[in-house]
Amino acid sequence: MVNKVVLDYLKKNSGKFEIPVLKKKLLSAGYTQKDVNEAESSFLSSKNAPNIAPALSRVEEAQIEEKNLVKNSKWFRIAGIFGILAITFLVLLAFFSDLRSIVGLGLTLGIVFSLILFLSGFILLGRRHDGMLLGVASWILIGFVVIFLIFQTIGFFSPTFMRDLFIGDVSPNGLEDIVGSILEVMIGVLIFAVIILLSLVALGIIFGIGVMKLGDKVPFAKVTGILNIIGWSTLIIGVGVLVLIVAYVFEIILLFKVGKSSLRFA
């Protein structure tokens, strides 16, 4: 059994003197070698005991992190798949359907939900690499996609809705009234379109900067970010459309690459 007096002495004075010095003093005071050694062992065990919990905690944290990496790797690949689905639905909508038909509405819904899930991959990517700019831009882009869905559902893009929104009920009494009404509608639509376009351009450039800032931490991040910046900056002159198509392909590849690398290191 450990001698409590010796043990208390070591605890009380360990901060002032080294253990070997304290042991010599105890032996000089008449305590046996056995009492001193047992007290020393007990003291050192109690002193090191608190370090066991953090060690176990670090192991548990590592296991949780590993599980998260595996889970995230799957989600990155799922986001990439939905990116492919979004562009597939868009092509089908352009060639095989009318926006006003049931099939057209179904394809539109498919595009919207696929884009939301696709962009969620970049939100997760920004969260993993402390890319706040990328995360914020992705959330706002999702907001634009949701607004588009709402507008499409209420028929906002139809000529009748635009006329009622901007000029209300008009009872033209002649050619001047008709021309004036048409001009008001056209001006209103043009202003609205310009505001939306400029907002998208600015947001797309911010998104590109956010991707580019991931740098070497993410495969193809720099080239994807640069393509987005160039594409959105030149969208107005038409060249940007082709660049953005290439950028979109790189975004899909990026998500698959991140998912694959995350799974490999998990």
C-alpha positions as CSV (number, residue, x, y, z in Angstrom):
1,M,0.0,0.0,0.0
2,V,1.3,3.5,-0.9
3,N,2.5,5.6,1.9
4,K,0.2,8.6,1.9
5,V,2.6,10.9,3.7
6,V,5.3,10.2,1.1
7,L,2.9,10.6,-1.8
8,D,1.5,13.9,-0.5
9,Y,5.1,15.2,-0.1
10,L,5.9,14.4,-3.7
11,K,2.7,16.1,-4.9
12,K,3.2,19.2,-2.8
13,N,6.9,19.7,-3.7
14,S,7.1,18.4,-7.3
15,G,6.7,21.9,-8.7
16,K,9.6,23.2,-6.6
17,F,12.2,20.4,-6.9
18,E,12.9,17.5,-9.2
19,I,11.7,14.0,-8.2
20,P,15.2,12.6,-7.7
21,V,16.0,15.4,-5.2
22,L,12.7,14.8,-3.3
23,K,13.5,11.1,-3.2
24,K,16.9,11.7,-1.6
25,K,15.3,14.0,1.0
26,L,12.7,11.3,1.8
27,L,15.3,8.6,2.2
28,S,17.4,10.9,4.4
29,A,14.3,11.5,6.5
30,G,14.1,7.7,7.2
31,Y,11.5,6.5,4.8
32,T,12.2,3.1,3.1
33,Q,13.2,2.7,-0.5
34,K,10.0,0.7,-1.1
35,D,7.8,3.5,0.3
36,V,9.5,6.1,-1.8
37,N,9.4,4.0,-5.0
38,E,5.7,3.1,-4.6
39,A,4.9,6.7,-3.9
40,E,6.8,7.8,-6.9
41,S,5.1,5.3,-9.2
42,S,1.7,6.3,-7.9
43,F,2.5,10.0,-8.3
44,L,3.7,9.6,-11.9
45,S,0.7,7.5,-12.8
46,S,-1.8,10.1,-11.4
47,K,0.2,12.8,-13.1
48,N,0.0,11.1,-16.6
49,A,-3.6,9.9,-16.2
50,P,-5.2,13.2,-17.5
51,N,-3.3,12.8,-20.8
52,I,-5.0,9.5,-21.6
53,A,-8.4,11.1,-22.2
54,P,-7.1,13.7,-24.7
55,A,-5.3,10.9,-26.5
56,L,-8.4,8.9,-26.8
57,S,-10.3,12.0,-27.8
58,R,-7.9,12.6,-30.6
59,V,-8.3,9.0,-31.8
60,E,-12.1,9.5,-31.8
61,E,-11.8,12.8,-33.6
62,A,-9.6,11.1,-36.3
63,Q,-12.2,8.3,-36.7
64,I,-15.0,10.9,-37.0
65,E,-13.0,12.9,-39.5
66,E,-12.4,9.7,-41.5
67,K,-16.1,8.9,-41.6
68,N,-16.8,12.5,-42.7
69,L,-14.2,12.2,-45.5
70,V,-15.9,9.1,-46.8
71,K,-19.3,10.6,-46.6
72,N,-18.2,13.9,-48.3
73,S,-16.4,12.0,-51.0
74,K,-19.7,10.3,-52.0
75,W,-21.5,13.6,-51.9
76,F,-19.0,15.3,-54.2
77,R,-19.5,12.5,-56.8
78,I,-23.2,12.8,-56.4
79,A,-23.0,16.5,-57.0
80,G,-21.0,15.8,-60.1
81,I,-23.6,13.4,-61.4
82,F,-26.3,16.0,-60.9
83,G,-24.2,18.4,-62.8
84,I,-24.3,16.0,-65.8
85,L,-28.0,15.6,-65.3
86,A,-28.6,19.3,-65.3
87,I,-26.9,19.8,-68.7
88,T,-28.7,16.7,-70.1
89,F,-32.1,18.0,-69.1
90,L,-31.2,21.4,-70.6
91,V,-30.3,19.8,-74.0
92,L,-33.5,17.8,-74.0
93,L,-35.5,20.9,-73.1
94,A,-33.9,22.9,-76.0
95,F,-34.5,20.2,-78.6
96,F,-37.5,18.2,-77.7
97,S,-40.0,20.2,-75.7
98,D,-41.8,23.5,-75.1
99,L,-41.5,25.3,-71.7
100,R,-45.3,25.5,-71.5
101,S,-45.9,21.7,-71.9
102,I,-46.0,19.2,-69.1
103,V,-42.8,17.6,-70.3
104,G,-41.2,21.1,-70.5
105,L,-42.2,21.8,-66.9
106,G,-40.8,18.5,-65.8
107,L,-37.5,19.1,-67.5
108,T,-37.3,22.6,-66.0
109,L,-37.9,21.1,-62.5
110,G,-35.2,18.6,-63.3
111,I,-32.7,21.3,-64.3
112,V,-33.4,23.4,-61.2
113,F,-33.1,20.6,-58.7
114,S,-30.1,19.2,-60.4
115,L,-28.3,22.6,-60.3
116,I,-29.2,23.0,-56.6
117,L,-27.6,19.7,-55.8
118,F,-24.7,20.4,-58.1
119,L,-23.9,23.7,-56.4
120,S,-24.2,22.1,-53.0
121,G,-21.0,20.3,-53.8
122,F,-19.2,23.6,-54.0
123,I,-20.8,24.8,-50.8
124,L,-19.3,21.7,-49.1
125,L,-16.0,22.3,-50.9
126,G,-15.8,25.8,-49.6
127,R,-16.7,24.7,-46.1
128,R,-13.9,22.0,-46.2
129,H,-11.2,24.4,-47.3
130,D,-12.4,27.6,-45.5
131,G,-13.5,29.1,-48.8
132,M,-16.2,31.4,-47.5
133,L,-16.4,33.4,-50.8
134,L,-17.1,30.2,-52.8
135,G,-19.7,29.1,-50.2
136,V,-21.5,32.4,-50.2
137,A,-21.5,32.7,-54.0
138,S,-22.9,29.1,-54.3
139,W,-25.7,29.9,-51.9
140,I,-26.7,33.0,-53.8
141,L,-26.6,31.1,-57.1
142,I,-28.9,28.6,-55.6
143,G,-31.2,31.5,-54.7
144,F,-31.2,32.6,-58.3
145,V,-32.1,29.1,-59.4
146,V,-35.0,29.0,-56.9
147,I,-36.2,32.4,-58.0
148,F,-36.1,31.2,-61.6
149,L,-38.2,28.2,-60.7
150,I,-40.8,30.5,-59.0
151,F,-40.9,32.9,-61.9
152,Q,-41.3,30.0,-64.4
153,T,-44.1,28.5,-62.3
154,I,-46.1,31.7,-62.2
155,G,-45.5,32.3,-65.9
156,F,-43.4,35.4,-65.3
157,F,-41.6,35.0,-68.6
158,S,-44.8,35.0,-70.7
159,P,-45.6,38.2,-72.7
160,T,-49.0,38.5,-71.0
161,F,-47.6,38.5,-67.5
162,M,-44.9,41.0,-68.5
163,R,-47.6,43.3,-70.0
164,D,-49.8,43.1,-66.9
165,L,-46.8,43.6,-64.6
166,F,-45.4,46.7,-66.2
167,I,-48.4,48.5,-67.7
168,G,-51.5,46.9,-66.1
169,D,-54.8,46.9,-67.9
170,V,-54.6,49.1,-71.0
171,S,-57.5,50.0,-73.3
172,P,-55.8,51.5,-76.3
173,N,-57.7,54.2,-78.1
174,G,-55.5,54.4,-81.1
175,L,-52.2,53.5,-82.7
176,E,-50.2,55.8,-80.3
177,D,-51.6,54.0,-77.2
178,I,-50.8,50.6,-78.7
179,V,-47.2,51.6,-79.6
180,G,-46.7,53.3,-76.3
181,S,-47.9,50.2,-74.4
182,I,-45.6,48.0,-76.4
183,L,-42.6,50.3,-75.8
184,E,-43.3,50.4,-72.1
185,V,-43.4,46.6,-71.9
186,M,-40.2,46.3,-74.0
187,I,-38.4,48.9,-71.8
188,G,-39.5,47.2,-68.6
189,V,-38.4,43.8,-69.8
190,L,-35.1,45.2,-71.0
191,I,-34.4,46.9,-67.7
192,F,-35.3,43.8,-65.8
193,A,-33.1,41.6,-68.1
194,V,-30.1,43.9,-67.8
195,I,-30.4,43.9,-64.0
196,I,-30.6,40.1,-63.8
197,L,-27.7,39.7,-66.4
198,L,-25.4,42.1,-64.6
199,S,-26.1,40.5,-61.2
200,L,-25.4,37.0,-62.7
201,V,-22.2,38.3,-64.3
202,A,-20.9,39.8,-61.0
203,L,-22.0,36.6,-59.0
204,G,-20.3,34.3,-61.6
205,I,-17.1,36.2,-61.4
206,I,-17.2,36.0,-57.6
207,F,-17.8,32.3,-57.9
208,G,-14.8,31.9,-60.2
209,I,-12.6,33.8,-57.8
210,G,-13.8,31.6,-54.9
211,V,-12.9,28.4,-56.9
212,M,-9.6,29.8,-58.0
213,K,-8.6,30.7,-54.4
214,L,-8.8,27.0,-53.5
215,G,-5.5,26.8,-55.4
216,D,-3.4,23.7,-55.2
217,K,-5.6,22.2,-52.5
218,V,-8.2,21.1,-55.1
219,P,-7.5,19.6,-58.5
220,F,-8.3,21.9,-61.4
221,A,-9.4,24.7,-59.1
222,K,-7.2,27.4,-60.7
223,V,-8.1,26.6,-64.3
224,T,-11.8,26.2,-63.4
225,G,-11.8,29.5,-61.5
226,I,-10.0,31.4,-64.4
227,L,-12.4,29.9,-67.0
228,N,-15.4,31.1,-64.9
229,I,-13.9,34.6,-64.5
230,I,-13.2,34.9,-68.3
231,G,-16.5,33.3,-69.3
232,W,-18.7,35.6,-67.1
233,S,-16.7,38.7,-68.0
234,T,-17.1,38.1,-71.7
235,L,-20.7,36.8,-71.6
236,I,-22.2,40.0,-73.0
237,I,-20.1,39.7,-76.2
238,G,-21.1,36.1,-76.7
239,V,-17.7,34.5,-76.4
240,G,-18.3,33.8,-72.8
241,V,-21.0,31.2,-73.5
242,L,-18.4,28.8,-75.0
243,V,-16.0,29.5,-72.2
244,L,-18.6,28.9,-69.6
245,I,-19.5,25.5,-71.2
246,V,-15.9,24.5,-70.9
247,A,-15.8,25.8,-67.3
248,Y,-18.9,23.8,-66.4
249,V,-17.2,20.6,-67.7
250,F,-14.2,21.4,-65.6
251,E,-16.5,22.0,-62.5
252,I,-17.9,18.5,-63.0
253,I,-14.4,17.0,-63.4
254,L,-13.3,18.9,-60.3
255,L,-16.1,17.4,-58.1
256,F,-15.3,13.9,-59.3
257,K,-11.6,14.4,-58.6
258,V,-12.2,15.7,-55.1
259,G,-14.5,12.9,-54.4
260,K,-12.0,10.3,-55.6
261,S,-9.1,11.9,-53.7
262,S,-11.1,12.2,-50.5
263,L,-12.1,8.5,-50.7
264,R,-8.4,7.5,-51.3
265,F,-7.1,9.4,-48.3
266,A,-10.0,8.4,-46.0
